[in-house]
């Protein structure tokens, strides 16, 4: 499959970030790498959309940031999920799955007539 | 969870207040990402230089998403708000004339309204300073002659004995006394004689010292006083060790045992009281049943309802009427809630009127503001069109507009507070009576809240019109016409004209009210019905019981005064009387005419009574119509004689001559069997605006009915009657150095002073009228000037095509004319309504609504013409070349 269109569906970006942060505390670079890795490079998060999204989520209180030291020993900003963010992730995931299964069902129909 | 919440708030705060730190952190975060990218490229085999270049390509323009990040900080970004406010301030400063005008307009309007509200608050709204004031009642004896009659002390005693059926009842009776501190000139003080349960009934207590004991309600032991807070401050400088000090009143030492709370000086209830003193409950004079001078206050028992209390009171009054028919027949006993009484009937109406009129001023201010804002917004149509075309959202378009109006209103509101403060100070100064009495007005917190709510609300309401204009702007047309053609749609033009029409109408009402009142009050003050006051000096003194215990000693002193003052150079005549003709006569008695069938008990006619010395009529210039005035023949041993007024003569003796008729008082204290009428004089009318329900007036001879309270009058030939004051004071001081003479000044000064509350009202209304006039003319000028500016090119073309200046003039004036016409019609309706209201409130005041309406219409139309004349002249002198070149 080709790279999925760059403009991700509204809301999917937030969901991706929340999911990426659900298991670990990461900085921005790691988040984009992890998403690329897991999606087998089909989804790539460019810094142009990543950082505004991170700051937006932080503003909503879903994630929080803390300065720490990266593996390479550099100062970096690490993000982690808050309880609020974890709840949000659960809700969003449920929504997305039900939406996706609905879409799949419709698209799987052989003949509409 | 809680610590997360806390950290989140901290993040928000940092975004708000530490913008620079935020920016540098963002830089650092980006730099980290960039460096990682470079490192990745290097791993794939690029040189550092190639890797950096590739990373730059990959990273793209940082500024774009950095802006996006900042956007995510924005919703609560106060930094932006500061910026927006700064923008609004700059924008307002660019047009200082408009801004100052708007702020001053708002400040005056809201300030005047706040001051009125503070006055209303002080007079009507403020609760009484007593606990559970809703259980307090004022008791009245209602008779056909007096709607708010008082009681006799003996009646209080009877009611007190039976008060189980009601609750508590306390009585008080005001009198004035002469206070003479050692070595200083004596002064008159207002004393409230009270029953010992007076303060407990109200629920009030002295802040210093103690209340009265029941055993102090007796002669001899009642030489104790409680000072009012005001008197303590003004007269004793608020001395802390005041308790136990002695004051000499009417020649007797009294011990100061207490000081009342400041709030007790509420003049709405008891008038002005300097001190309280226990009444002598066995005073034979006070115990007479026709000495009805006691005010009764009741507090309902906890288990009593007002209906039960009223029932008890009515029954009690009826029982007394059976036992003592002479004094009580025809009277019913009633009660009214004390808070209601305190607010007063007339006072309430006047205040409603004033608050309403000041509301008119505010409305005029606001419609002016809306007009200014609208004009300003229209002039900036191009700016709005450009911003809208560049993609500004509705919110972004409206925010600067709203901020500007909000800013204007807040500054105007702050200015208004100063105006209100100044206005209050002026009111306080203006309402200070001779004796230092004041209407207590203080700005209270509620007034501040009121002012601010006012200013913010007006801002929001009146920035709606320009906002609607900005939103409905036709982008295409505005941009094409270069903003010049943006005269606003027809409906906007109409809105602006409607605002001016409304303004003009309100100004007419204001000015009519002011004119009516000013002319009415001047009429009252110059009203000389049945008397003259030119060249008259008047003064007041009261003979204290201790020095002048009986009629004989009073008579002797009065004769001495007349004799000595007559001898003064330049004095034409001197008189003493119980009342001046121009002030209210409180005394009244019921009478019957001898030789006529008796009238049903309680239905006898009543008359006002005065006691006068022989030269009285001559001194105050009351013309004698028939018979003769008093003279030396009417001494104490001569048969009792009276003189009556014209109305009484005509009404009681329509067929025959009144002179020689005889009458008799319905009274238990004055039992004279036959009193002869020896003369008839013209009616006299007081200077007060209230109508006197009793139109009969009877004069008794002072020698036959001496009184302790004396009004002195001297007629001089001197040009300035006040020049005589010093000599009169000297003579009086020689006769009795302990006797204070108050109000010693020319009668004309006294008359103006007596109506000083009305004078304050008059000044206020006058101010409102002028304010309305100025503001309305500003409004008309603003609209017409804007109209001329908008049609600049059109007028240029007209002139180029040969239109005469007069024609252009007429064109401009016509547009003003219609607004004025409609405004006048609406204003006339309102003006007539206000005139009716004033007539109800002040029935005795000379009243000429039509001429007042005409005067204010003429003044306003003249001002309107002037206001449109200037723009018209500018329009007719437009240089066509210039106007067309600009096109």
Contacts between the chains, C-beta under 8 A, distances in Angstrom:
chain1	res1	chain2	res2	distance
A	27	B	32	7.0
A	28	B	29	6.4
A	28	B	32	7.6
A	28	B	33	5.5
A	29	B	32	6.9
A	29	B	33	5.2
A	29	B	36	4.4
A	29	B	37	8.0
A	46	B	60	7.7
A	47	B	30	7.5
A	47	B	33	5.6
A	47	B	59	6.4
A	47	B	60	7.9
A	47	B	65	6.8
A	48	B	60	5.9
A	48	B	64	6.8
A	48	B	65	4.4
A	48	B	68	7.9
A	49	B	65	7.2
A	51	B	26	7.7
A	51	B	29	7.0
A	51	B	30	7.3
A	51	B	33	7.9
A	51	B	65	6.0
A	51	B	68	7.9
A	51	B	69	5.5
A	52	B	65	5.6
A	52	B	68	3.9
A	52	B	69	5.0
A	52	B	71	7.2
A	52	B	72	5.7
A	55	B	69	4.8
A	55	B	72	4.4
A	55	B	73	6.8
A	56	B	72	4.1
A	58	B	11	6.2
A	59	B	11	7.7
A	59	B	12	7.4
A	59	B	15	7.4
A	59	B	72	5.6
A	59	B	73	6.9
A	59	B	75	7.6
A	61	B	4	7.5
A	61	B	5	7.6
A	61	B	8	4.2
A	64	B	4	6.8
A	64	B	7	5.6
A	64	B	8	6.8
A	64	B	11	7.0
A	65	B	11	7.6
A	70	B	32	7.4
A	72	B	39	7.8
A	74	B	32	6.4
A	74	B	35	7.4
A	75	B	28	7.1
A	75	B	32	7.4
A	76	B	29	7.7
A	76	B	32	5.1
A	77	B	25	7.1
A	77	B	28	7.5
A	77	B	29	4.9
A	77	B	32	7.4
A	82	B	4	4.8
A	82	B	8	7.4
A	83	B	1	5.3
A	83	B	4	6.1
A	84	B	4	7.2
